[in-house]
Amino acid sequence: MKKMSVGEFKTHFSEVIEEVKSGGKFAVTFGKKKEIVGYFLPEIPGAKTKRKLGILEGRASVTFKSDFKITEEEFLG
């Protein structure tokens, strides 16, 4: 896994994308201590699984009234 600073990552973003598409992995660092703040990895095939409801799966349900409204900001917030 290659490490690069946020600045390097921004500068070479297109090249990083191409390398990640080919299976490359990157750790993005920040600050004087070069602490890792994130990873840029290729998608793992078959990793998409059905989301589980957690410990209440099969024991609870949710119902929304017909007049229920939510803004995009509230939904994404």
PDB file of N, CA, C and O in Angstrom:
ATOM      1  N   MET A   1       0.849  -1.174   0.000  1.00  0.00           N
ATOM      2  CA  MET A   1       0.000   0.000   0.000  1.00  0.00           C
ATOM      3  C   MET A   1       0.891   1.233   0.000  1.00  0.00           C
ATOM      4  O   MET A   1       1.812   1.358   0.808  1.00  0.00           O
ATOM      5  N   LYS A   2       0.597   2.135  -0.920  1.00  0.00           N
ATOM      6  CA  LYS A   2       1.372   3.370  -1.009  1.00  0.00           C
ATOM      7  C   LYS A   2       0.775   4.416  -0.080  1.00  0.00           C
ATOM      8  O   LYS A   2      -0.436   4.454   0.134  1.00  0.00           O
ATOM      9  N   LYS A   3       1.640   5.265   0.469  1.00  0.00           N
ATOM     10  CA  LYS A   3       1.188   6.372   1.303  1.00  0.00           C
ATOM     11  C   LYS A   3       1.462   7.669   0.558  1.00  0.00           C
ATOM     12  O   LYS A   3       2.502   7.815  -0.084  1.00  0.00           O
ATOM     13  N   MET A   4       0.533   8.606   0.644  1.00  0.00           N
ATOM     14  CA  MET A   4       0.757   9.926   0.063  1.00  0.00           C
ATOM     15  C   MET A   4      -0.014  10.972   0.851  1.00  0.00           C
ATOM     16  O   MET A   4      -1.065  10.695   1.428  1.00  0.00           O
ATOM     17  N   SER A   5       0.535  12.176   0.860  1.00  0.00           N
ATOM     18  CA  SER A   5      -0.103  13.263   1.599  1.00  0.00           C
ATOM     19  C   SER A   5      -1.361  13.721   0.858  1.00  0.00           C
ATOM     20  O   SER A   5      -1.559  13.391  -0.312  1.00  0.00           O
ATOM     21  N   VAL A   6      -2.189  14.471   1.542  1.00  0.00           N
ATOM     22  CA  VAL A   6      -3.406  14.998   0.939  1.00  0.00           C
ATOM     23  C   VAL A   6      -3.054  15.822  -0.300  1.00  0.00           C
ATOM     24  O   VAL A   6      -3.726  15.716  -1.326  1.00  0.00           O
ATOM     25  N   GLY A   7      -2.004  16.642  -0.207  1.00  0.00           N
ATOM     26  CA  GLY A   7      -1.587  17.469  -1.340  1.00  0.00           C
ATOM     27  C   GLY A   7      -1.177  16.632  -2.536  1.00  0.00           C
ATOM     28  O   GLY A   7      -1.574  16.921  -3.665  1.00  0.00           O
ATOM     29  N   GLU A   8      -0.387  15.598  -2.298  1.00  0.00           N
ATOM     30  CA  GLU A   8       0.029  14.705  -3.386  1.00  0.00           C
ATOM     31  C   GLU A   8      -1.191  13.999  -3.983  1.00  0.00           C
ATOM     32  O   GLU A   8      -1.299  13.847  -5.200  1.00  0.00           O
ATOM     33  N   PHE A   9      -2.097  13.575  -3.117  1.00  0.00           N
ATOM     34  CA  PHE A   9      -3.303  12.889  -3.557  1.00  0.00           C
ATOM     35  C   PHE A   9      -4.117  13.791  -4.485  1.00  0.00           C
ATOM     36  O   PHE A   9      -4.585  13.355  -5.537  1.00  0.00           O
ATOM     37  N   LYS A  10      -4.278  15.052  -4.084  1.00  0.00           N
ATOM     38  CA  LYS A  10      -5.023  15.996  -4.914  1.00  0.00           C
ATOM     39  C   LYS A  10      -4.330  16.226  -6.253  1.00  0.00           C
ATOM     40  O   LYS A  10      -4.982  16.273  -7.296  1.00  0.00           O
ATOM     41  N   THR A  11      -3.012  16.369  -6.221  1.00  0.00           N
ATOM     42  CA  THR A  11      -2.246  16.649  -7.426  1.00  0.00           C
ATOM     43  C   THR A  11      -2.294  15.487  -8.415  1.00  0.00           C
ATOM     44  O   THR A  11      -2.366  15.703  -9.625  1.00  0.00           O
ATOM     45  N   HIS A  12      -2.254  14.278  -7.916  1.00  0.00           N
ATOM     46  CA  HIS A  12      -2.165  13.094  -8.766  1.00  0.00           C
ATOM     47  C   HIS A  12      -3.447  12.261  -8.770  1.00  0.00           C
ATOM     48  O   HIS A  12      -3.409  11.051  -8.989  1.00  0.00           O
ATOM     49  N   PHE A  13      -4.580  12.922  -8.525  1.00  0.00           N
ATOM     50  CA  PHE A  13      -5.843  12.207  -8.370  1.00  0.00           C
ATOM     51  C   PHE A  13      -6.156  11.295  -9.559  1.00  0.00           C
ATOM     52  O   PHE A  13      -6.521  10.136  -9.364  1.00  0.00           O
ATOM     53  N   SER A  14      -6.018  11.799 -10.777  1.00  0.00           N
ATOM     54  CA  SER A  14      -6.341  10.995 -11.968  1.00  0.00           C
ATOM     55  C   SER A  14      -5.471   9.750 -12.052  1.00  0.00           C
ATOM     56  O   SER A  14      -5.957   8.666 -12.376  1.00  0.00           O
ATOM     57  N   GLU A  15      -4.177   9.908 -11.759  1.00  0.00           N
ATOM     58  CA  GLU A  15      -3.278   8.754 -11.798  1.00  0.00           C
ATOM     59  C   GLU A  15      -3.631   7.747 -10.698  1.00  0.00           C
ATOM     60  O   GLU A  15      -3.568   6.536 -10.908  1.00  0.00           O
ATOM     61  N   VAL A  16      -4.002   8.266  -9.526  1.00  0.00           N
ATOM     62  CA  VAL A  16      -4.384   7.400  -8.412  1.00  0.00           C
ATOM     63  C   VAL A  16      -5.621   6.586  -8.805  1.00  0.00           C
ATOM     64  O   VAL A  16      -5.681   5.383  -8.554  1.00  0.00           O
ATOM     65  N   ILE A  17      -6.602   7.245  -9.419  1.00  0.00           N
ATOM     66  CA  ILE A  17      -7.816   6.555  -9.852  1.00  0.00           C
ATOM     67  C   ILE A  17      -7.465   5.394 -10.772  1.00  0.00           C
ATOM     68  O   ILE A  17      -7.957   4.280 -10.591  1.00  0.00           O
ATOM     69  N   GLU A  18      -6.619   5.654 -11.753  1.00  0.00           N
ATOM     70  CA  GLU A  18      -6.240   4.609 -12.703  1.00  0.00           C
ATOM     71  C   GLU A  18      -5.532   3.452 -12.000  1.00  0.00           C
ATOM     72  O   GLU A  18      -5.772   2.285 -12.310  1.00  0.00           O
ATOM     73  N   GLU A  19      -4.667   3.782 -11.062  1.00  0.00           N
ATOM     74  CA  GLU A  19      -3.951   2.719 -10.345  1.00  0.00           C
ATOM     75  C   GLU A  19      -4.892   1.912  -9.448  1.00  0.00           C
ATOM     76  O   GLU A  19      -4.753   0.694  -9.335  1.00  0.00           O
ATOM     77  N   VAL A  20      -5.844   2.591  -8.814  1.00  0.00           N
ATOM     78  CA  VAL A  20      -6.816   1.893  -7.971  1.00  0.00           C
ATOM     79  C   VAL A  20      -7.680   0.971  -8.834  1.00  0.00           C
ATOM     80  O   VAL A  20      -8.006  -0.144  -8.425  1.00  0.00           O
ATOM     81  N   LYS A  21      -8.047   1.435 -10.020  1.00  0.00           N
ATOM     82  CA  LYS A  21      -8.822   0.593 -10.932  1.00  0.00           C
ATOM     83  C   LYS A  21      -8.051  -0.670 -11.299  1.00  0.00           C
ATOM     84  O   LYS A  21      -8.651  -1.697 -11.618  1.00  0.00           O
ATOM     85  N   SER A  22      -6.722  -0.594 -11.251  1.00  0.00           N
ATOM     86  CA  SER A  22      -5.865  -1.747 -11.564  1.00  0.00           C
ATOM     87  C   SER A  22      -5.519  -2.563 -10.315  1.00  0.00           C
ATOM     88  O   SER A  22      -4.723  -3.500 -10.385  1.00  0.00           O
ATOM     89  N   GLY A  23      -6.116  -2.207  -9.176  1.00  0.00           N
ATOM     90  CA  GLY A  23      -5.896  -2.982  -7.958  1.00  0.00           C
ATOM     91  C   GLY A  23      -4.992  -2.319  -6.930  1.00  0.00           C
ATOM     92  O   GLY A  23      -4.748  -2.893  -5.869  1.00  0.00           O
ATOM     93  N   GLY A  24      -4.490  -1.120  -7.220  1.00  0.00           N
ATOM     94  CA  GLY A  24      -3.621  -0.415  -6.278  1.00  0.00           C
ATOM     95  C   GLY A  24      -4.363   0.068  -5.049  1.00  0.00           C
ATOM     96  O   GLY A  24      -5.578   0.262  -5.078  1.00  0.00           O
ATOM     97  N   LYS A  25      -3.618   0.261  -3.963  1.00  0.00           N
ATOM     98  CA  LYS A  25      -4.200   0.730  -2.701  1.00  0.00           C
ATOM     99  C   LYS A  25      -3.379   1.896  -2.184  1.00  0.00           C
ATOM    100  O   LYS A  25      -2.152   1.892  -2.284  1.00  0.00           O
ATOM    101  N   PHE A  26      -4.058   2.902  -1.627  1.00  0.00           N
ATOM    102  CA  PHE A  26      -3.382   4.099  -1.127  1.00  0.00           C
ATOM    103  C   PHE A  26      -3.872   4.453   0.263  1.00  0.00           C
ATOM    104  O   PHE A  26      -5.055   4.315   0.576  1.00  0.00           O
ATOM    105  N   ALA A  27      -2.939   4.916   1.096  1.00  0.00           N
ATOM    106  CA  ALA A  27      -3.266   5.501   2.390  1.00  0.00           C
ATOM    107  C   ALA A  27      -2.978   6.991   2.255  1.00  0.00           C
ATOM    108  O   ALA A  27      -1.900   7.376   1.803  1.00  0.00           O
ATOM    109  N   VAL A  28      -3.933   7.829   2.643  1.00  0.00           N
ATOM    110  CA  VAL A  28      -3.775   9.277   2.542  1.00  0.00           C
ATOM    111  C   VAL A  28      -3.395   9.809   3.917  1.00  0.00           C
ATOM    112  O   VAL A  28      -4.070   9.536   4.909  1.00  0.00           O
ATOM    113  N   THR A  29      -2.299  10.577   3.964  1.00  0.00           N
ATOM    114  CA  THR A  29      -1.788  11.096   5.236  1.00  0.00           C
ATOM    115  C   THR A  29      -1.995  12.596   5.323  1.00  0.00           C
ATOM    116  O   THR A  29      -2.208  13.273   4.317  1.00  0.00           O
ATOM    117  N   PHE A  30      -1.926  13.110   6.569  1.00  0.00           N
ATOM    118  CA  PHE A  30      -2.143  14.537   6.792  1.00  0.00           C
ATOM    119  C   PHE A  30      -1.290  15.013   7.955  1.00  0.00           C
ATOM    120  O   PHE A  30      -1.084  14.284   8.926  1.00  0.00           O
ATOM    121  N   GLY A  31      -0.800  16.226   7.853  1.00  0.00           N
ATOM    122  CA  GLY A  31      -0.082  16.869   8.939  1.00  0.00           C
ATOM    123  C   GLY A  31       1.389  16.514   9.001  1.00  0.00           C
ATOM    124  O   GLY A  31       1.890  15.691   8.235  1.00  0.00           O
ATOM    125  N   LYS A  32       2.073  17.170   9.948  1.00  0.00           N
ATOM    126  CA  LYS A  32       3.512  16.950  10.117  1.00  0.00           C
ATOM    127  C   LYS A  32       3.833  15.521  10.520  1.00  0.00           C
ATOM    128  O   LYS A  32       4.868  14.976  10.136  1.00  0.00           O
ATOM    129  N   LYS A  33       2.933  14.913  11.302  1.00  0.00           N
ATOM    130  CA  LYS A  33       3.153  13.534  11.747  1.00  0.00           C
ATOM    131  C   LYS A  33       2.762  12.511  10.684  1.00  0.00           C
ATOM    132  O   LYS A  33       2.973  11.310  10.852  1.00  0.00           O
ATOM    133  N   LYS A  34       2.192  13.004   9.592  1.00  0.00           N
ATOM    134  CA  LYS A  34       1.752  12.152   8.479  1.00  0.00           C
ATOM    135  C   LYS A  34       0.863  11.003   8.961  1.00  0.00           C
ATOM    136  O   LYS A  34       1.073   9.837   8.626  1.00  0.00           O
ATOM    137  N   GLU A  35      -0.140  11.381   9.760  1.00  0.00           N
ATOM    138  CA  GLU A  35      -1.093  10.396  10.259  1.00  0.00           C
ATOM    139  C   GLU A  35      -2.044  10.005   9.135  1.00  0.00           C
ATOM    140  O   GLU A  35      -2.488  10.861   8.370  1.00  0.00           O
ATOM    141  N   ILE A  36      -2.351   8.740   9.034  1.00  0.00           N
ATOM    142  CA  ILE A  36      -3.276   8.266   8.005  1.00  0.00           C
ATOM    143  C   ILE A  36      -4.685   8.728   8.367  1.00  0.00           C
ATOM    144  O   ILE A  36      -5.178   8.473   9.466  1.00  0.00           O
ATOM    145  N   VAL A  37      -5.319   9.416   7.414  1.00  0.00           N
ATOM    146  CA  VAL A  37      -6.673   9.912   7.628  1.00  0.00           C
ATOM    147  C   VAL A  37      -7.700   9.154   6.787  1.00  0.00           C
ATOM    148  O   VAL A  37      -8.904   9.295   6.999  1.00  0.00           O
ATOM    149  N   GLY A  38      -7.225   8.355   5.838  1.00  0.00           N
ATOM    150  CA  GLY A  38      -8.159   7.590   5.021  1.00  0.00           C
ATOM    151  C   GLY A  38      -7.449   6.680   4.052  1.00  0.00           C
ATOM    152  O   GLY A  38      -6.234   6.750   3.865  1.00  0.00           O
ATOM    153  N   TYR A  39      -8.245   5.823   3.440  1.00  0.00           N
ATOM    154  CA  TYR A  39      -7.717   4.856   2.486  1.00  0.00           C
ATOM    155  C   TYR A  39      -8.489   4.966   1.177  1.00  0.00           C
ATOM    156  O   TYR A  39      -9.680   5.277   1.176  1.00  0.00           O
ATOM    157  N   PHE A  40      -7.821   4.716   0.085  1.00  0.00           N
ATOM    158  CA  PHE A  40      -8.434   4.691  -1.235  1.00  0.00           C
ATOM    159  C   PHE A  40      -8.140   3.326  -1.814  1.00  0.00           C
ATOM    160  O   PHE A  40      -7.005   3.036  -2.193  1.00  0.00           O
ATOM    161  N   LEU A  41      -9.173   2.476  -1.886  1.00  0.00           N
ATOM    162  CA  LEU A  41      -9.000   1.074  -2.250  1.00  0.00           C
ATOM    163  C   LEU A  41      -9.940   0.702  -3.386  1.00  0.00           C
ATOM    164  O   LEU A  41     -10.977   1.339  -3.572  1.00  0.00           O
ATOM    165  N   PRO A  42      -9.577  -0.336  -4.153  1.00  0.00           N
ATOM    166  CA  PRO A  42     -10.503  -0.810  -5.186  1.00  0.00           C
ATOM    167  C   PRO A  42     -11.708  -1.480  -4.535  1.00  0.00           C
ATOM    168  O   PRO A  42     -11.636  -1.958  -3.403  1.00  0.00           O
ATOM    169  N   GLU A  43     -12.806  -1.505  -5.264  1.00  0.00           N
ATOM    170  CA  GLU A  43     -14.007  -2.165  -4.763  1.00  0.00           C
ATOM    171  C   GLU A  43     -13.741  -3.663  -4.676  1.00  0.00           C
ATOM    172  O   GLU A  43     -13.112  -4.247  -5.559  1.00  0.00           O
ATOM    173  N   ILE A  44     -14.220  -4.268  -3.614  1.00  0.00           N
ATOM    174  CA  ILE A  44     -14.038  -5.701  -3.422  1.00  0.00           C
ATOM    175  C   ILE A  44     -15.225  -6.411  -4.078  1.00  0.00           C
ATOM    176  O   ILE A  44     -16.365  -6.217  -3.656  1.00  0.00           O
ATOM    177  N   PRO A  45     -14.972  -7.235  -5.110  1.00  0.00           N
ATOM    178  CA  PRO A  45     -16.080  -7.934  -5.783  1.00  0.00           C
ATOM    179  C   PRO A  45     -16.812  -8.855  -4.811  1.00  0.00           C
ATOM    180  O   PRO A  45     -16.198  -9.546  -3.998  1.00  0.00           O
ATOM    181  N   GLY A  46     -18.133  -8.847  -4.915  1.00  0.00           N
ATOM    182  CA  GLY A  46     -18.927  -9.727  -4.064  1.00  0.00           C
ATOM    183  C   GLY A  46     -19.086  -9.236  -2.645  1.00  0.00           C
ATOM    184  O   GLY A  46     -19.700  -9.923  -1.830  1.00  0.00           O
ATOM    185  N   ALA A  47     -18.549  -8.062  -2.318  1.00  0.00           N
ATOM    186  CA  ALA A  47     -18.618  -7.568  -0.952  1.00  0.00           C
ATOM    187  C   ALA A  47     -19.979  -6.967  -0.624  1.00  0.00           C
ATOM    188  O   ALA A  47     -20.296  -6.756   0.546  1.00  0.00           O
ATOM    189  N   LYS A  48     -20.778  -6.693  -1.638  1.00  0.00           N
ATOM    190  CA  LYS A  48     -22.087  -6.103  -1.395  1.00  0.00           C
ATOM    191  C   LYS A  48     -23.031  -7.174  -0.872  1.00  0.00           C
ATOM    192  O   LYS A  48     -23.321  -8.161  -1.548  1.00  0.00           O
ATOM    193  N   THR A  49     -23.490  -6.959   0.320  1.00  0.00           N
ATOM    194  CA  THR A  49     -24.419  -7.896   0.928  1.00  0.00           C
ATOM    195  C   THR A  49     -25.669  -7.148   1.354  1.00  0.00           C
ATOM    196  O   THR A  49     -25.670  -5.923   1.474  1.00  0.00           O
ATOM    197  N   LYS A  50     -26.714  -7.892   1.576  1.00  0.00           N
ATOM    198  CA  LYS A  50     -27.953  -7.284   2.044  1.00  0.00           C
ATOM    199  C   LYS A  50     -27.726  -6.678   3.423  1.00  0.00           C
ATOM    200  O   LYS A  50     -27.126  -7.305   4.297  1.00  0.00           O
ATOM    201  N   ARG A  51     -28.208  -5.462   3.606  1.00  0.00           N
ATOM    202  CA  ARG A  51     -28.075  -4.805   4.897  1.00  0.00           C
ATOM    203  C   ARG A  51     -28.949  -5.478   5.935  1.00  0.00           C
ATOM    204  O   ARG A  51     -30.111  -5.785   5.666  1.00  0.00           O
ATOM    205  N   LYS A  52     -28.409  -5.706   7.101  1.00  0.00           N
ATOM    206  CA  LYS A  52     -29.165  -6.314   8.186  1.00  0.00           C
ATOM    207  C   LYS A  52     -29.767  -5.220   9.062  1.00  0.00           C
ATOM    208  O   LYS A  52     -29.214  -4.127   9.187  1.00  0.00           O
ATOM    209  N   LEU A  53     -30.880  -5.529   9.649  1.00  0.00           N
ATOM    210  CA  LEU A  53     -31.531  -4.585  10.552  1.00  0.00           C
ATOM    211  C   LEU A  53     -30.935  -4.627  11.943  1.00  0.00           C
ATOM    212  O   LEU A  53     -31.275  -3.799  12.788  1.00  0.00           O
ATOM    213  N   GLY A  54     -30.068  -5.559  12.188  1.00  0.00           N
ATOM    214  CA  GLY A  54     -29.454  -5.646  13.501  1.00  0.00           C
ATOM    215  C   GLY A  54     -30.185  -6.622  14.396  1.00  0.00           C
ATOM    216  O   GLY A  54     -30.816  -7.565  13.917  1.00  0.00           O
ATOM    217  N   ILE A  55     -30.101  -6.396  15.690  1.00  0.00           N
ATOM    218  CA  ILE A  55     -30.655  -7.359  16.641  1.00  0.00           C
ATOM    219  C   ILE A  55     -32.187  -7.427  16.611  1.00  0.00           C
ATOM    220  O   ILE A  55     -32.775  -8.370  17.141  1.00  0.00           O
ATOM    221  N   LEU A  56     -32.833  -6.434  15.995  1.00  0.00           N
ATOM    222  CA  LEU A  56     -34.294  -6.439  15.944  1.00  0.00           C
ATOM    223  C   LEU A  56     -34.847  -7.046  14.660  1.00  0.00           C
ATOM    224  O   LEU A  56     -36.061  -7.040  14.454  1.00  0.00           O
ATOM    225  N   GLU A  57     -33.983  -7.570  13.791  1.00  0.00           N
ATOM    226  CA  GLU A  57     -34.451  -8.144  12.538  1.00  0.00           C
ATOM    227  C   GLU A  57     -35.474  -9.248  12.815  1.00  0.00           C
ATOM    228  O   GLU A  57     -35.219 -10.180  13.577  1.00  0.00           O
ATOM    229  N   GLY A  58     -36.618  -9.118  12.183  1.00  0.00           N
ATOM    230  CA  GLY A  58     -37.686 -10.098  12.378  1.00  0.00           C
ATOM    231  C   GLY A  58     -38.511  -9.877  13.623  1.00  0.00           C
ATOM    232  O   GLY A  58     -39.499 -10.579  13.838  1.00  0.00           O
ATOM    233  N   ARG A  59     -38.131  -8.918  14.448  1.00  0.00           N
ATOM    234  CA  ARG A  59     -38.838  -8.667  15.710  1.00  0.00           C
ATOM    235  C   ARG A  59     -39.488  -7.287  15.751  1.00  0.00           C
ATOM    236  O   ARG A  59     -40.275  -6.993  16.649  1.00  0.00           O
ATOM    237  N   ALA A  60     -39.159  -6.452  14.785  1.00  0.00           N
ATOM    238  CA  ALA A  60     -39.692  -5.096  14.788  1.00  0.00           C
ATOM    239  C   ALA A  60     -40.011  -4.676  13.359  1.00  0.00           C
ATOM    240  O   ALA A  60     -39.516  -5.273  12.402  1.00  0.00           O
ATOM    241  N   SER A  61     -40.825  -3.664  13.225  1.00  0.00           N
ATOM    242  CA  SER A  61     -41.140  -3.132  11.906  1.00  0.00           C
ATOM    243  C   SER A  61     -41.315  -1.628  12.032  1.00  0.00           C
ATOM    244  O   SER A  61     -41.415  -1.084  13.132  1.00  0.00           O
ATOM    245  N   VAL A  62     -41.350  -0.979  10.898  1.00  0.00           N
ATOM    246  CA  VAL A  62     -41.537   0.465  10.884  1.00  0.00           C
ATOM    247  C   VAL A  62     -42.611   0.789   9.861  1.00  0.00           C
ATOM    248  O   VAL A  62     -42.673   0.180   8.793  1.00  0.00           O
ATOM    249  N   THR A  63     -43.458   1.757  10.197  1.00  0.00           N
ATOM    250  CA  THR A  63     -44.531   2.188   9.308  1.00  0.00           C
ATOM    251  C   THR A  63     -44.516   3.705   9.255  1.00  0.00           C
ATOM    252  O   THR A  63     -44.455   4.369  10.290  1.00  0.00           O
ATOM    253  N   PHE A  64     -44.572   4.247   8.058  1.00  0.00           N
ATOM    254  CA  PHE A  64     -44.616   5.692   7.873  1.00  0.00           C
ATOM    255  C   PHE A  64     -46.022   6.085   7.452  1.00  0.00           C
ATOM    256  O   PHE A  64     -46.620   5.453   6.582  1.00  0.00           O
ATOM    257  N   LYS A  65     -46.543   7.130   8.074  1.00  0.00           N
ATOM    258  CA  LYS A  65     -47.860   7.625   7.698  1.00  0.00           C
ATOM    259  C   LYS A  65     -47.792   8.254   6.316  1.00  0.00           C
ATOM    260  O   LYS A  65     -46.723   8.667   5.867  1.00  0.00           O
ATOM    261  N   SER A  66     -48.915   8.325   5.651  1.00  0.00           N
ATOM    262  CA  SER A  66     -48.960   8.838   4.280  1.00  0.00           C
ATOM    263  C   SER A  66     -48.572  10.318   4.198  1.00  0.00           C
ATOM    264  O   SER A  66     -48.157  10.786   3.138  1.00  0.00           O
ATOM    265  N   ASP A  67     -48.702  11.061   5.307  1.00  0.00           N
ATOM    266  CA  ASP A  67     -48.354  12.481   5.284  1.00  0.00           C
ATOM    267  C   ASP A  67     -46.926  12.751   5.788  1.00  0.00           C
ATOM    268  O   ASP A  67     -46.565  13.904   6.025  1.00  0.00           O
ATOM    269  N   PHE A  68     -46.123  11.706   5.951  1.00  0.00           N
ATOM    270  CA  PHE A  68     -44.741  11.856   6.404  1.00  0.00           C
ATOM    271  C   PHE A  68     -43.925  12.573   5.339  1.00  0.00           C
ATOM    272  O   PHE A  68     -43.957  12.207   4.164  1.00  0.00           O
ATOM    273  N   LYS A  69     -43.189  13.605   5.763  1.00  0.00           N
ATOM    274  CA  LYS A  69     -42.347  14.353   4.831  1.00  0.00           C
ATOM    275  C   LYS A  69     -40.978  14.571   5.472  1.00  0.00           C
ATOM    276  O   LYS A  69     -40.868  14.759   6.684  1.00  0.00           O
ATOM    277  N   ILE A  70     -39.939  14.544   4.636  1.00  0.00           N
ATOM    278  CA  ILE A  70     -38.585  14.796   5.104  1.00  0.00           C
ATOM    279  C   ILE A  70     -37.842  15.537   3.986  1.00  0.00           C
ATOM    280  O   ILE A  70     -37.956  15.186   2.812  1.00  0.00           O
ATOM    281  N   THR A  71     -37.099  16.543   4.361  1.00  0.00           N
ATOM    282  CA  THR A  71     -36.336  17.283   3.358  1.00  0.00           C
ATOM    283  C   THR A  71     -35.072  16.494   3.001  1.00  0.00           C
ATOM    284  O   THR A  71     -34.647  15.604   3.738  1.00  0.00           O
ATOM    285  N   GLU A  72     -34.491  16.838   1.866  1.00  0.00           N
ATOM    286  CA  GLU A  72     -33.248  16.178   1.458  1.00  0.00           C
ATOM    287  C   GLU A  72     -32.141  16.437   2.477  1.00  0.00           C
ATOM    288  O   GLU A  72     -31.323  15.558   2.749  1.00  0.00           O
ATOM    289  N   GLU A  73     -32.120  17.648   3.039  1.00  0.00           N
ATOM    290  CA  GLU A  73     -31.121  18.003   4.043  1.00  0.00           C
ATOM    291  C   GLU A  73     -31.277  17.146   5.302  1.00  0.00           C
ATOM    292  O   GLU A  73     -30.286  16.674   5.859  1.00  0.00           O
ATOM    293  N   GLU A  74     -32.512  16.947   5.745  1.00  0.00           N
ATOM    294  CA  GLU A  74     -32.758  16.100   6.915  1.00  0.00           C
ATOM    295  C   GLU A  74     -32.375  14.649   6.628  1.00  0.00           C
ATOM    296  O   GLU A  74     -31.808  13.966   7.481  1.00  0.00           O
ATOM    297  N   PHE A  75     -32.690  14.187   5.416  1.00  0.00           N
ATOM    298  CA  PHE A  75     -32.387  12.805   5.034  1.00  0.00           C
ATOM    299  C   PHE A  75     -30.888  12.555   5.007  1.00  0.00           C
ATOM    300  O   PHE A  75     -30.425  11.516   5.477  1.00  0.00           O
ATOM    301  N   LEU A  76     -30.126  13.496   4.462  1.00  0.00           N
ATOM    302  CA  LEU A  76     -28.694  13.319   4.322  1.00  0.00           C
ATOM    303  C   LEU A  76     -27.932  13.727   5.565  1.00  0.00           C
ATOM    304  O   LEU A  76     -26.772  13.349   5.730  1.00  0.00           O
ATOM    305  N   GLY A  77     -28.568  14.498   6.450  1.00  0.00           N
ATOM    306  CA  GLY A  77     -27.930  15.060   7.614  1.00  0.00           C
ATOM    307  C   GLY A  77     -27.428  14.088   8.562  1.00  0.00           C
ATOM    308  O   GLY A  77     -26.866  14.462   9.591  1.00  0.00           O
TER     309      GLY A  77
END
